[in-house]
Amino acid sequence: MSIRVDWRSSCSLTGTILKWLAVPLAGPLSLAVVDGDDPLPFLVTIAVTVVLGTALEALADDREIQQREAFLMVALTWLGVALVGAIPFLVAGDGVLARPVNAVFESTSGVTTTGATVIADFSVHSRAIMLWRAILQWLGGLGILIVAIGLLSHLLVGGAQLMETETQTQSVRKLRPHLHETARLIWGLYVGLTVITTVVLVTLSWIGLAPDMDPFNAVAHALTSVSTAGFSPQPDSVGAFSPAVQWTLIPVMILGATNFVLLYAVSQGDLRRPLESDEFRFYGTLLASVTAVVIATLVLDPDLAMGLEPTIRHGLFNVVSMVTTTGYASANFDLWSPGAKHMLFLCMFTGGMAGSTTCSIKSLRWLVIAKTFRRNLFIAVHPQAVRPVRLDDSVIDEETVGEVFTYVMLALVIFFLLTVVIVVDAARVGNPVDEFDALGAAASIFLNIGPAFGVAGPFDNYLAFSPLTRTVMIVMMWIGRIEIIPVLVLLTPTFWKS
């Protein structure tokens, strides 16, 4: 049988997106010129992305795509941007990023908004390189998605499928009747939040509440907090800044992990819309509950004596960072008690709301599972009852419920398999990893969190793992960010030929 997927159209649209990467590359290029650093890494990358993008774009004139082509394009786009994004690191040739595996790891971590780093010495890298890391995360959070949606605005099925692949929700379509209007609307919200965060951080510096928050750091942290991504130009992450900065970034991370449909409703004056959302209430309750437990655990820890305000701040900040999959750290939580660390480990599996920049399993799926479990308990007592699962007064069909359970089970299986790979390969190279540290690293990589525990702790890096393990992690970050299914679908023969 001949191949039934129009791969040329998928590659052509991917090429269009890659070609437009030259625009964000102008930012670090300009900063390199201003700082007197070598602009070659960015000039080379601009040339590569324009040439490669143009060549791919020329593969097809008729770029009408359906669901299969959209799946292929999603996978190729995230992979292509990650590979092209590594070029500045390689050309610059500074520190550990001069090695191809490390450069691709860092770039993939950026575009998938994972926030895991292999950089051991931050001082050897220019501000332009650090800005490119932040821009990669900003693009990965929502920018790449919205650019793709905008380019596909005339292809309703393909564009809608791409959005649903990322957010697992169809409610985005209800914002505007045409997809390109929705793309512009969400893009505007995203840019607006980024600008507001930058202005607030710069203002804190001007009034003396954040002495180390210069404009460069303000921009970098705005880009990586709104995108719930977590790359910081500082080796101590947000712990390098004042409490005022940490308090400021907490609501930014929460907003970044909130469904942008709800944010749009609020921006239009519908302040009750979030409160009417079952998922938002579940998301808020989860954050509050876990934060209370972690703070209580820190208060009861006899080895920690941080004081009331720092205890509340660090407990809240790091819970929010983990739940929203941002991956910032305000303190070295690897030194906390086992109880607090285990709570943060569980936070890795939650994620923010669907339709947000966040990663992980997402609160919507957990809410559906919780409602289904409660429904099943009721039916166990009342076997003759008919009780559908409802979300915001709408009935969820049983096929969707089954898909949620399948996805969560699949995610957990892949997580455990990655843990086995980490443990086995660490033993192979003579650098054994503690089981809990391996679990944390696997969850952090596959669920796109960033920092973990032990050798991959919040103020450490992933260099302790072998090149083979880091290569596997690159693939896992990619699969986890595009939510598994688009990649697994590509591996089935029926996708290509049936």
N, C-alpha and C positions, 0 to 999 in steps of 0.2 A: 504493500500500500504506500502511496505517496504521502509526504508530510502535509497535514491539513492545516497547520498553523502558518499564518503569514508573518514569518519571522522578519522578513525584510521591513515591513511596516513598523514592527516593534523596535527594530534596531534604528530605523530612521527617526522615529520620535525620540528615542533615547539620545541619538546624536544631536537633536535640536536642544535638548536640555543640557548636554555636555558643552555645546558651543556657547551657551549663555553663562557658563561658569566663568567666562572671561570677565564678566561684569563685577562679581564680588571679589575677584582676584585683584582688581584695581585698588582696593582698599589697602591691603598689606603692601602692595607695590609702592603706593604713594608714601606709606609710613617708612618703608625701607629707604626711599630717596631722602625723606626729611631727616631721618636719623643718620644718614651717611653709610648705611649698610648696603651690601651687595643686592641689587635688584634682580640679578640673573635668575634666582629660583622662581620668581613669579613671572618674569618674561618668558622663560622656557615653558612654564606651565600654561600660560595664556596661549602660546603658539601651539602647544600640543593639543589643548582642549578645543581650539578653533579648528585646527586641521582635522583632528579625529572626529569632532562633531560634524563638520561639513561633509567628510567622507561617508560617515554613517547616514547622514541626512539624505545623501544622494542615492541611497539604496532603493528607495521607493518613491514614486511620484504620487500614487494613490495610497493614502495612509488611513483608509477606513479600517478601523480595528474593532474586533468584538471581544468577548470576555477572555478567550484564550490569549489573544495578543496582548490584552491589558495585563494579565498575569505575568507574561514574559517581560513586558516593558517595566513593570514594577521591580522585578528582580534585577533586570539589567541596569536600570537607572541607579538603584542604590549601590550596586556593585561597581558600576562605572565611575560614579562620583567618588567612591572610596578609593579606587585605584588612582584616579587622576589627582585626588586630593593629597596623595602621598608624595607627589613629584617635588613640591617645594622642600619637603624635609630631606629628600635624597640629594637634591642639587645643592642645598645649603651645606650638607655634609657635616653638621655639627653634632657632637655627642653620640648617643646611642641611636639617634634617628638616622644616622648615615647608613645603617644596615637595612636592607629591603624589608625584612620581616617586621622589624620594629617600626619602620615608616608606615607600612600598610596597616599595622596594628593601630598606630596612633590615629591615622586618618579614618579607619573604619570605626574606631571608638568615637571619633568626632561626629561623623555623619550619621551614625546610629544613635547618637546622643547617649552613649554609654558612659563616657567620662573616665574609663580606666586608662591609665597612662603607663608608659614604660620609661618616661623621662626620669633620670636619676639626679641630674644637675640642671636645674632650671636656668642658672646663670649663664650657661654657654649658648643659649638660644636668644636670638634677637627679638625685639618687640614685634617686628613684622611677622615672624614665625608664630609667636604666641597669639597674635591677632588672627592669623589664618586658622589656628586651632579653634578659636572662639567662633569665627565665621562658619567653619564647617559644622559646628554644633547648631548654630542658629539656622543654617540651611536645613540641617537634618531634622530639627524640631518641627518645623512646619513649612519652611521656605521651599524645599525641594518638592514637597507634596503640592503646595499651592501653585508653583510654577508649572508642574505637570498638569494640574487641573486646568489652569488657564490656557495652556497649549492645546488641551483636548476639549475645550469648551464647546466646540461644534460637534463633538462625538459623544452624545449623551450616554450611551451604554458604556463605552470605554472609560469616559471620565468619571461617571458615577461609580463604576466598578472599582476604579483606582481609589477613590475617596473611601468607599466602604471597606476595601482591603486594609486601609490604614486605620480607620476609626471603628470599624465594625458597627456602624450605625447608619441608618438611612435618614435620620432626622435632619442632616445637613441640607438635604435637597429641599426641605421645607422653607429654608431661609428666603430663597428667591426662585422663581420659576426657571431661570436659566443658570446653568452651572458656572458660566464665566462671571456672572454677577456675584454668585456665592464666593467664588475664588477671590475676587477683588475685595469683597466685604471682610472675609476672614483675614486676608493679607493686611488690610488696614488695621484691624484689631491687633494683629501680631506686631506690626511695626509701631503702632501707638503705644502698646505696653512696653516695648523695648525703649522707645524714646523717653517715656515717663520715668522708667526705672533709671535710665542714665542721668536724667536731670535731677532726680531725687538724690542719687549717690554723689553727684558733683556738688549739689547744694549742701549735703552733710559735710563734705570736705571744706567748703567755703566758710561754714559757720563754726568750724573747729570740732565737730563731733566725729569726724573720720579723717584724721590727719594723714593717713597713708593711702587714702582713696583718691589718687590723682585721676585726671580725665581718661587716661589709657585704661587703668584698672576699672573705672566706672563703666566704660564701654564694654570691656571684656566680660565683666560680671553681669551686665545687663543682657548681653547676647546669650550667655550661658545659663542664666536663671529663668528667663522667660521661656526658653526652649527646654527647660527642665533637663539640662544636659550635664553641667557640673565641671567642665574644664576651667581651672583657675590659673592665671599666670604665676601664682604664688605656690611654693612647695607646701605651705601649711594651709592651703585652700582658704576658706573664709575665716579660719582661725587666725589668720594674719592681720585681721582688721578689728575695728572697735565693735563693742556691743551694738552701737547704733546701726552699723552696717548689717549685722546679723539679724537684728529685729526687722530691718527694712526688707531683707531678702525673703523672710518667711512668708509674708502675704504674696510676694511675687511668685514664689514657687507654687503656692496653693492655686493662684490664678492660672498659672501655666498648665497645671494639671486639671483644670476645670473645663468642662465641655464648652467649646467656643460658641456653640449655639446659645447656651445660657448667658454667656458674656455679652453676646450681641443683644439678647433680649433686655439685659440690664442697661446696656448703653442706649437703648431706645426708650428707657423709662419703665420697663416692666420689671419692677423690683421684686415682685412676688414669684416670678417664673422659677428661680432656683429653689425656692421653698416648696414649690409644687412638684418638684422632680424627686422621685423616689431615689434615684441614684445619687443626687447631690446630698440628700439627707443622710444616706448611707455612708457616703464619702466623708462628710463632716463628722458624723458620729464615730466612724472608724478612727479618724485623726485624733479626735478628742479622747477617745477611750485608750488608745495605745499610748498617747502622750502622758495621760494620767498614770498609767502603769509604770512607764519608764521613769517618770519623775519620782514616783513613790519608791521605786527600786534604787534610784540614786540617793534619795534622802536617807534610806535605810542602810546604805553602804557605809560601814565605819571607816573605810580606807579613803573615802572622798569627803573633802570638807571645802566645797566650793562656795558656800553661802547660798542663800535662798534665790536671789535673782539669777546668778550664773547657773544654778541647778535647773531652774525653770527654763531659762533661755537655751541652754545646751540640750536639755531633754526635748523641748519642743522643736528646736531647729533640726536636730538630727533625725527625729521621727518624721518630720515633714520632708526632709531631704530624701529619706529612704522610701517613704510611701509614694512620693511624687517621682521617684526614680531620678532625681536631680544628681545626687551623689556628692554634693558639697559636704564639708565637715567643718564644724565650728570648734571641735575639740577632738582629741585622739580617743575615740570611743573604744578603741581596742584595749584600753586600760581600764574600762569599766567592768563591773561585776558580770559574771556569766549570765545572770538573769536579764540584765539590761541588754547585753549583746545578743542573747537569743531573741528578745523582742524585736530588736533591729533586724535580725535575720528574717523573722517572719514578715516584717514590713516589706522586705524585698519582693514578696510574692503578691502584694496587693495591687499597687499601681494606682494612678489617678483615674479620672473619668474617661469614658469613650469620647471621641471627638476632641481630644486635647493633644498636647505635645508629648504626653507621658508614654512610658513603655510598660513592661511587665504584663501580668494577666489582666489587669484593669478591674476596677471596682464593679462595673456593670455585670461582668460575668459572675463575680462572687455574690452579687445581689440576686441574680437569677438562680444560682445554686442554693442560696439560703431560702429563697421563696419556694423553690421546688422541694427542698427538704421539709419545710414546714407543711407544705401541701401533702406530701407523702405520709407524714405523721398523722395528719387529720384523716386521710383516707384509710390508714391502718386501723383507726378507731371506728370509722364510718365507711365500710367497704362499698356501700351503695351510692355514696355521694359522688357528685361530679363537681370538681373544684379546679378550674383552670388556673394557671399561673398568670398573674397580672403585673404589669409594670406601667405606672402612671395611668391606671384605669383602662389600659389596653391589654387584651389577652395575648399572651405569647404562645404561638403554636408549638406543639410538641416537637416538631422537627427542629425548631430553633433551640429549644431546651436541650435536645440531644446533641446539637452541634456545640453548644457551650460546654457540656460535660466532656465531649470528645476533645475539644481544644485544651481544656484544663488538664485532662489526663495525659494528652500528648505532650504538653509543656512539661509536666512533672516527670514523665519518662525520659525526655531528652535531658532535663536537668540532672537526673540521677546518672544517666549514661556519661554526661560530661564530667561529673564528679569522679566516676570510675577512671576515665581517661586521665584526669589530672593526677589522681593518686598513683596509678600504675606508672605513668611516665615519669613522675617525680622520683619514684623508687628506682626506675630504670637508670636515671642519670645520677643516682646517688645523692639526691637532695630531697629526702622524704618530707611530705607535707602532712601536718596534722589533719585528721578527718574533718573537724569542724571548719578549719581554714579552707579545706578543699571544697566543702559544701558551700561556704560563703563565696568563694571565688567563682564556682560554677554558677550559682544563682546570680551573682553580680554581673557576670559576663553575658549569660544567656538572656537574662531579664533586663539587661541594659541599665544597670544601676551605677557601676563605677567602682567605688571603694568597697573593700570587704574586710577581712580580719587577718591577723597574723602577717605573713609576708606580703599580703596585698591590702594591708591596712590603710586607713584614711590618709596617712601622711607618708605612705610607702608607694611602691609601684609593682608592676607585674614582671619585672626583669628576672625575678627569682625562678620563674617557670622556664622550661626549656623552649628552644625555638619551635620544636614540634608542637608542644602544648599551646604556644602562642599562635601558631598557625591554625590549629583547631579552634582556638578562641575567636580568631578573625571570622571564620565561617559561622560560628555560633552567634556572634554579635549580629551578623548580617541576617541570619535566619530569624533570630529573635525579634529584630526590629521590624521586619515586614510580616511578622506574625505567622510564621511557619508555613501556612498553607500555600502561598504563592510559590515557595521553593519546592515543597513536596509534590505539588501538582506537576511541576516541570519534570520530575523524576519518573512519572508514570508514562508508560508507552501509549496508553489510550489518549493522553493529552495531545500527543503529536500526530497520531495516525487514525484514531477512530472517527 
